[in-house]
Amino acid sequence: MRAAHKITVPDTWGRPQASFDVERIRNDFPILKQQVHGKPLVYLDNAATSQKPQVVIDTVTQYYLAQNSNVHRGVHFLSEQATQAFEGARAKVARFLNASNAREVIFVRGATEGINLVAQSYGRTFIKAGDEILISAMEHHSNIVPWQMLCEQIGARLRVIPFNYDGELLLDEYEKLLNERTKFVAVVHVSNALGTINPIKQIIEMAHRRGIPVLVDGAQAVPHMRVDVQDLDCDFYAFSGHKLFGPTGIGVLYGKADLLEAMPPYQGGGDMISAVTFEKTHYNTLPYKFEAGTPDIAGVIGLGAAIDYLSEIGLDAITAYEHELLAYATDALSTIKGVRIIGTAREKAGVLSFVLDGIHAHDIGTILDHEGIAIRAGHHCAMPVMQRFGVPATARASLAFYNTKEEVDALIRAIHKVIEVFG
Ligand SMILES: Cc1ncc(COP(=O)(O)O)c(C=O)c1O
């Protein structure tokens, strides 16, 4: 074990606590042990998707080895086992988000589907022609396009909260945009392109003062910080399991029960009904009303294992460790001549977007790949953010709690190599 990997992180009250043993944590992630192009893999593409600990892989495997069965419908042993594990995972998600009731946890395919569900079910029911929907200028496409589609369908208007050159939302402009026509606010908690942590509690409070419900896109927040939906008082909160060290194809939409109760189903099919005749269908209770068809049972159970794993390490310890790692990486990157960091908000999590003078982001990504370093190059599904900064693309290194200072050093050395090659 290398001592350099051990960082002492403060606890909630700022007191030093047991060191964060990143080397031990890395051992839980088999994929991190491999070589890429003859070099040790340095995985810095965590905002796109994160790696899975052995316990998640084992849980999914074990489900298929010993539990595989459909949920909710069977009276036989396997089906009861699968149902218990499935509903147990729902309870884990509810605790993880501090939802007041597991009925408020809807399993979806990911953040994208969660947002589409709200846009189509809540939006088509409660938002009318001439109403306004407010999003921010730093949204991922998945929190833009569903609202644009809704606006086209019902004749509503999409309005956009701007941000400053550091990538911080302009709350005074937000205040001005809120008016009697505003019927919904949908804002990202942590920007995937800039790393900005938005003051989401304040954003929600400002909307609620006018009785406007708020959806939070939490895809990039839940892997990095503790989220308490009751404390935030958000109306909806969406995230994806695969960014939370869980399987792909599974995600969560949290919604306040009274809102979910008032909304019509998003899709029709099995499980979401209580009785069907050709004359009329009676819908199931929450959360099943929004879970038509056979769900991703293995995904849900795997997500539950990921949440257990994270809870054992502790979200506060993860936040503190990543904060230190991000500061270290930001300092190191800032010293390289020709580097411009895109996204310099005071409150940031896990994301370092940057451009290099005269060198395209894809070229940076390609050279880094030869060094075994995985980053992302492109618009990060946030084209309006690129337009705001006048760049076609950025290179983005995104961190997780299994990354190390040594890996950041490798990134910095590789960027120097890029400059040598293209400079
Ligand atoms: C901020 C943000 N929102 C939403 C999404 C969409 O997540 P998914 O593709 O898993 O549905 C992403 C994915 O990168 C994201 O970063």
The ligand as a Tripos MOL2 file, in Angstrom:
@<TRIPOS>MOLECULE
LIG
   16    16     1     0     0
SMALL
NO_CHARGES

@<TRIPOS>ATOM
      1 C1        -26.3400   16.0150  -15.8810 C.3       1 LIG1
      2 C2        -26.8570   14.8210  -16.6300 C.ar      1 LIG1
      3 N1        -28.1680   14.6420  -16.7470 N.ar      1 LIG1
      4 C3        -28.6840   13.5810  -17.3900 C.ar      1 LIG1
      5 C4        -27.8680   12.6420  -17.9670 C.ar      1 LIG1
      6 C5        -28.4840   11.5000  -18.6870 C.3       1 LIG1
      7 O1        -28.2000   10.3070  -18.0570 O.3       1 LIG1
      8 P1        -28.6030    8.9160  -18.7510 P.3       1 LIG1
      9 O2        -28.0250    8.9520  -20.1390 O.co2     1 LIG1
     10 O3        -27.9660    7.8980  -17.8850 O.co2     1 LIG1
     11 O4        -30.0840    8.8540  -18.7570 O.co2     1 LIG1
     12 C6        -26.4840   12.8010  -17.8760 C.ar      1 LIG1
     13 C7        -25.5800   11.8430  -18.5370 C.2       1 LIG1
     14 O5        -24.4410   12.1330  -18.8120 O.2       1 LIG1
     15 C8        -25.9680   13.9120  -17.1870 C.ar      1 LIG1
     16 O6        -24.6520   14.0960  -17.0670 O.3       1 LIG1
@<TRIPOS>BOND
     1     1     2 1
     2     2     3 ar
     3     2    15 ar
     4     3     4 ar
     5     4     5 ar
     6     5     6 1
     7     5    12 ar
     8     6     7 1
     9     7     8 1
    10     8     9 2
    11     8    10 1
    12     8    11 1
    13    12    13 1
    14    12    15 ar
    15    13    14 2
    16    15    16 1
@<TRIPOS>SUBSTRUCTURE
     1 LIG1         1 GROUP 0 **** ****
